[in-house]
C-alpha cells in the first residue's frame, strides 16, 4: 500500500509544535507535542532544566523556572510521543533534541512532564505586546514564488552521478530548475555564493523526479512523502544537509518494515542507514529485526545479511528467540552457508556474541558432537562452554571475582526467550533448576474487569503478570518481564516492560507504535525473564 505523510513545518498546529496543558496559567502545564496530526505528551525520564529551557523558548517565553514531575494536570488521553529525550539547552525546538523515536516509550501518563516558564516583568496594558503569527501565508507565498520562478537568479542543472550523457542513456533529458540564491544559501551543501549563477547537482536517476519537490520544500517546509519517494527524499536530504526533513522521513521507514517478508528491503535500508550515518533509522531497523529474528532466519535474505548487521543483532538483549541454543544454531548455519568456516577473525567475533552461559547444560554437552564448527574452533568452544558450566554450578557472586568474567558480564544476561506455560524455572542455572515460579497472566479489556479484580488500570487494554510465589524467591533473583504484541500471529510489532506487574497496550489510533499492525489484530505473549541482581565490583 502507499501511505502519504504530509510534513508541514508552518501552519497551526505544525509538526513539532508544543503547548502547555492543564496548568493554572499559560506559562505552566503538561508539555505536549504535535506529531502526525495528534497531540501527545512527553515522559519525564531524564528531564532537567536544559529540556525545560528549550520548551519555554520554543513557546516564546524568556526562559524556564522549573521542571514539574509527578503532578496531575488532568488526565491525558493521547499518545506519549517522546521519551528519553536529551537536549543541550540551545536547540530551537524540542524535537531537535536527541530522543529514541516517536512513540517509543515504557512510560505511563503518570510520568508526563510539565514545566513552569518565566513570564518576564509585569507589563501594563499600554505596553503589552500581542504576537501575531501569519507564517502559514508566508509559506504559501514562497511556494508560489518557486512555482512561478519569479525573479529567480540561480540555475540548477540536474544530472546523474555519471553525467547526462546520451550514450549512457538515450532517453536522458537535461533538467534545469530556476531557483533563488537567497533560499539555497541557507543550506551550505549546495555551495551557493553571492556570485554564483549556475550550479550542477548529482542525483541518481530514480530520484530525479523528486528533486523539484525537495527544492520546493526548502521554500515552504512542506512536502508530501510516499513510500515510493521516501528513500530518495531521505537520501537527497542527507546529501544536501536538510537535517529535519531527513529525520522526519527516516521515521516513516518503520511503517514499511512488516510489508516485506523476504527481508531484502530491510537489508537494503540497513546498508543505506550506515552509509548516510542515520543512527535513528539504523536503530529502528535493528530493533525490528531483533524482535523478529526467527522470521529473519527463515527468510531469503538471511544468507545475504552483512556481518556487521549480524554482530549488531547478537549484541542485543531484546533479541526474541526460543532460547540461546537457537541463536547459536542459526549463527553456525549462517557461517557454514556463507563458506566462512576458515575466516577465523569473523567467526571468533560472531561467536563472542553468543551468550553461552544462557545455554542449558544438556545442550552444552551436545555441542561437540553436533556443532559444525566445534572441531575447527575446539579451543574457543571449550573456553566458552567452561564459563557456561561454571555459571550453571557456581554462585554468581563467586564468578564475578574472576577478571575474565567481568569482561564478559553481558553474556550472563538473558535475552527475551519465549517459553510455553507459566511455571518456569527460577533461573536458567542448574542451581535453581528445581525451583519453580508460577505466574498469573491476565488481559483487561474493560475498566470493569480491572475493578472486579481489585486492580487499578490507568487505561485499557492492560496486561497483568503477577508472581504467585514471590515469598520463596531468593533476593539475588529479579524478573525483567516483557509483554510482546504479535500482529496477526506473523510479526512482533511492540515489546513493553512491566511496571508494578502492569503493562498497558495502546491501540494505533491513540498511541504511537514503532511499527504498524493492520486492523489492530494482535495477540499477547507474556515472557518471564529471570536474571541475577548483583553489582560487579
N, C-alpha and C positions, 0 to 999 in steps of 0.2 A: 504494500500500500504506500501511498505518497502523503506524508504529513507536511503541512505547510506551517511554519512558525513565522509570525510577523514580529521582527525585532524592531522596537521603536524606542529611541532614546530621547525623544522630545514628545511632549503631549501630557495629558492629565488623566490618570496617572501614567507614568512611564515605567519601563523595565528598570528595576533597581531603585525606584523611589522609596522614600521612608516616610513613616508617620509615627506619632506617639499616641497611644490609645489608652483610655481608661483613667487618665490622670486628673488631678484636681485643677490643673492649669495647663495651658497649651505647651508649656515648657517641660512638662513631666508626663511620663507614661510608659507603657509597654512598647518596646521597639518592634515595629512591623515593617516588612519589606515587600515590595510588589514584584511578582515574578509570574510570567506566562499567564497574565490575566487574573491572578489571585493574590490577595494579601495574606501574608503568613508571618509567624513570629521568629524569634532568634533565641537559641538556647544560651544560658548564661555560663556555660563551661569555658573557663579561661579568660573571662572578661575582666578588664581593668579600665583605667581612665583613658588609655590610648584609644580603645574602641569607642568609648563614650565621646571623646573629643571629635572623632570622625563623624559620628552620628549627629552631634549637635551642630557642627559646622555645615554638614550637608543640609540640615534643616534651617540654615541661616541664623543660628544663634551664635553669640560671640564665643562660647565655649561650653564645657561641661562642668557641672558641680559634683555629681556623684553617680555611681552605678547602683542600681536597685536590684537586688535578688531576693527571691522568696516572697515578694509582695503580690497579692492578688489584685490585678487591675480588671476585675470582672473576667468571666470565663472566655478564653479564646477558643474559637471553633474551627479555625482554618489550619493549614499545614504549619509545621515547624520547618521553615525553609533553610535556616543556617545553623551550623554547629561547629565547634572547634575553630572559631574564626580568630585570626591573629592580625592585628594592624600595627604599623609602625607609628601611627599617630598623625602622619602628614598626608594621608590619602584624601582624595577629593570626594570619594564615595565609599560607603561600607562594602559594596560588592567588589571594590578594587582591592580589598584586603584578601589575605590568604584564607581559604576555607576548603573543606574536603569535598564539596559538591552540593548542589541544590537538593534539599530533602534528605541528605544522608545524616541521620541522627539517631541516637538512642535515648533522647530526652523525652520528657512529657511536658505538658503545658505548665506544670508546677515550676519548671525551670526556665520559663520565659524571662528574658532580661528586660529591665527597664532602666531609664536614665532620667536624671534631672539636669536640665540645661540652664546655663546662665542667661539672663534676660537683659543685662546691661543696666544702665542708670534709668531711673523713673523719668519718663518724659511727660511734659504737659501736653494737653490736647492740641495746642497750637504748633508743637514741634514734632508731633508723631508722624513717622514716615510709613506710608502704606505701600507695600510691594505689589506690583502688577507683573504678571508673567504671561507674555504673549509669544513665547518662544515657539509654540507649535506653528504659528503663522510664518515665522522666520524659516522654519524647516521646510515648509511647503514652498515658500518663495525661492529658497535656494535650490530646491528640486526643479522648479520651473526654469531657473537660471541655467542649470545644467542641461535640461531637456532642449532648450531653445538655443543653447550655445551663444547667448547674447554677450558680446564683448569678450569672448574667450580669447586667451592670449598664449595658450600652450597646446601644441600638437603632440599627441601621444601616439607613436607608431607601435602597434602590437604585432609581435612576431613569436614564432615558436623558438625553443632553445637552439634549433639547428638553422634558424633563419627561414624567411618566407621565400624559399626557392622553388620555382616551378618544377625543376627536375625532381625534387623530393616529393612534391605533391601537386599534380597537375591542376587540382581544384582549389589550390591555395589562393585566397583573395586577401590582398593587403588591407588591413584595418587601421583607420586613423580616428582618434577621438579628440575633439577640441574641448579643452578644459580651462580652468583658471589657476594661474600660478599661485595666487593667494591661498587657495584652498589646499592644493597639493604640497605647498611649502610647509604645512603643518605636520607633514609626515616625512621625516628626513630620508627614509629609504628610497624615495623617488628621486632624490638628488636634484631638486628644483631650486634654482637660484634666481636672483633678480634679472640676470642677463639671459637666462635660459628661455628659448622659444620652442625647442623641439626636444623630446626625449624618446628613447626606444626602450620598451619593456619586453621581457621574455616571459611568455606564459604557455604552458603546454596546450596543444591544440584542443583536447577535450574540454579544457577550462576556459577557452577564449570566449565562448558565448556568454559567460557570466562576468566578464571583466567590466563591462559597462555598468552592471549593477553594483559592482564594488566601488567604482569611481563615484557613482551617484550617492552611495552610502556615505562617502566622505563629506558630501554636501549636507545631507539630510539626517544622518544617523538612523535611517530606516532602511530595512531590506526584507524581502521575502525569501525564506530559505526552505528548500525542499530537500528530501533525501538525495535526489539526483544531483543537486547542486552543492550539497553540504561539504563534501570533501574538497571540491575545487575552491569554494569560498574560504574554507578553513586554510587551505594551502596558500592561497593568494594573500589572505590577511596576515598569515605568518611571514610570508616573504616581504611584504611591504610595511610591516610593523604596525598593523592595525590591531592592537592587542585585545581591546574589548570585544571586537567582532570575533576574533579568533577564539576567545574563551567561551563566548556565548554559543557559537556554532559548535564548538567542541562538546558542549553539554548536550547537544542533540544526538550525538552518536550512540549513547546507550539505548536510545529508543529503537535502534535497528538491530541491536545485538541478537535478540531472540529470533529474528527472521531467517537467519542463515544457519541451518543445521549442519552444513558442511564445514563451518568454521573457517573457510578460506577468507571471508570478509574480515574476520577478527584478526587473522594473521597479517593481512594487508594493513589494517588500521594500526596494529601494534608497530609494524615497521615504520609507518608514516609518523606515528606519535614520537617515536625515538628520533627519527630524522629531524622533526621540527622542534624537538625538545619540549613538547606539550605534556608536562607531567600530570596534569589533571586528566587528560584523555587517556594517557598510559595507565594511570591508576584505575580509572573506571573500567577499562578493558581487562586488566589483570584481575580485578576483583570479580568480574562476571565469569571469567574463565576459572577462577579458583572455586567459586560456588558451583560451577557446572563442569568440574574436572572429569567426572565419569563420562558425560556426553562428549567431551573433547577427545578423550582417549579412544572412543568408538568412531570418531569422525574421519573423513578422508584427509583432513588437513593435519591429523596428528603427526604423521611422519615428516611433515614439512615444517614443524614447529621450530623456530630458531632456538639455538642453545640458550641464549640469554633469556628468552621468554620462559623456557622450562625451568631455568635456575630461579627466576623470579617467583614462579608458582611454588616451587619446592621450599622456598623460604617463608611461605605464608602459613600462619596458624588458622586462617579461615578457609583452608582447603577442605572441601566437603567430600569425604570418601568413606567407603565401608570401614576400612582400617588402614594402618600403616603398611601392612603387607601388600595391600592393593597398590599403594604408591610405588613400592619397590618393584613389584612385578611389572607395572606399566613402564617404569623407567628402564628396566632391563630389556623389555621388549623394544622400546624406542631405540636404545643404544644398538641392539642387535640388528634391527631393521635398517638403521642408518649406516650399518657397517662401521661402527666406531669402536669396536672392541679393542683395537690396538691404539686408540687415541687416548693414551693414559691420562694426560692432563685434563682433558674434557671429562672422562669417566670419573676420575677422582673428585673433580669439582662437583659433579652431579651427585655422586654417592654421598658426599658430605652433607647434602641437603635432606637425606633420608633420616628420619628420627628412629633409629634402630631400638632405643630403649622403649619405644611405644609398641614394638612388635612382641607378640606373646612368646613365651619361652618355647612352646611347642613348635611354632613356626620358625623360630631361630635355629632350632636343631635340624630342620629340614633343608636349610639353605645350601649346605654342602652338596647335597645330592640333587637338588632341583634347579639351582641358580645357574644360568648360562654364563655368568661372569665369575663365579666363585673360584674356579681353578686358575683363571688368568690373574685375578686380583686377590689371591688367597690371603695374603698378609693383611690387606686392607679390610677384608671381610672379617677376619679373625679379630682385628683390633676393635672394629665396631661392635661385633657380637659380644666380645668380652665386656665392654662397657654396658651393653644391654643386659647381660646376665647379672652383672653386679647390681644394676638397678632393680632387678627382679628379686634379689635375695638379701640385699643390704638396705639398712635405713638410709634415706636420702641425706640425712644430717651427717652421716659418716662419709658419703661420697663427695660432698661439697668441700671437704678438706683437701681433696686431690686437685692440684692446679690444672691438670688436663681436663677434668670435669668442668671446672669453672669456665674454660674457654668455650665449651660446647653446651652451655646451660640451656640454650634454646631447644636442643634436641631432646630435652627431658620434659617438654611441654606438649600436651596433646593438640591435635587439630580437631576439626569437627567430624567425629567418627559417628556414622549412622549405624545404630544397632536396633534390633527388634525388642519390643517389650519394655516394661517399666520397672523391672527388677534387674539392677545392674551391679557388677562388682564395685566395691567401694573405690577401687583403683586398679589400673592395669597390672601393677606389680603383683608378683606371687605372694608377697607378704599379706595382701588383703584379698586374695582370690576367693577365699571362703566367706568373706564378709560381704553381705548384700545390702543394698539400699533400695527401698521401694518408693515410688513416686506416684502422686496423684496429678493427673493432667486433665484440665477442663477448659473448654472454649465457651465463653459467654457471648451470646449474640444479642441479648437484650439486657437493659438495666435491671429488669425484674429478676433475671437469672442471677445476677450478682447479689441482689438483696436477699433472695431466697437462700443463698449460701453464706450470708453474713459477710460478703466481700464488698469493699468499696471500689468501684470501677470508675476511673476518670473518664473513660469513653468505651464504647463497644463498636465492633467486636474486640474482645480481650481474651488473653490466654493466661491460665494459671498453671504453674508447675511447682508442686509443693512436696518437699522431702517428708516422708512419713516415718522416718527412722532417725531423725536429727539427734536425739539424745544419745544414741550409741555411736555417733561419728567421732573419730579421733580429731583432735584440734589441728593436726597437720594437714588435714584434707579440707579443701573448699571446692565448690562447684561453680563453674562459669558456664551455665547452661545457655542454650540458644534455641530460638524458635525459627524454623525455616518455613518460608512460604513458597510452595511449589505450584507453578501455574499449569493447570490442565495436565498434571502428572508428567510434565515434559521437562521443565527447566525451573531452577530456583531463581526467583527474582527479588527476594529480600531475605536478609538474615537479621534477627533482632535479639538483643540481650534481654535477660530477665532482670528486673529491679524489684526487690521485695516480693519475689515469686511471681510478678506480673509482667506481661509483655502486651503491648497494645498494637492492634492491627488497624491500619488506616487504609481505607479504600482510595483508589486513584483520584476520585473526584474531590476528596477533602485533604489528602495528604500526598506529598510527592513520594514516588517510588523511583529508585535509580533506573529501573528497567520496567517496561510495561507488562501488564497481564491483561490479555483481551477478555472483556466482559467480567473482570474480577472473579474468574472461576479458578479458585486455588484451594489447595489442601494444606493442612498444618502438620509439620514434622517437628516433634519435640526431641531435642538432643541433650542428653545428660553428659557433662564434661567434668569429670573429677580431676583435680590437679593438686600438687603439693603446695602448701603455704610455708615457705621458708626462705628468708633472705640469705643471699650468699655473701659471706664475709670475705 
